[in-house]
């Protein structure tokens, strides 16, 4: 995605750092989902965590694509 000032979002080190943070957060959330399933946690708890990971990924996609 190109920003209004002509720079690409993935060429800005601050933007890259923020995007990588979001991806790592989602990665951690997905790891938690796997652990929760292995531990036999309730479907409601698992789905809540999946929803959080999904939102993190979707937000990252919006930031990268600008859509």
ZIVENLIN-V306976 format. One line per field, one symbol per residue. phi: phi as a letter, one per 40 degrees, with the letter a starting at -180 (. if undefined). A space follows every 50 residues. Layout:
phi=???
This chain:
phi=.bcdcgccdcbcccccdcccdccccccccccccdcccccgccdccccdcc cccccccccccccccgb
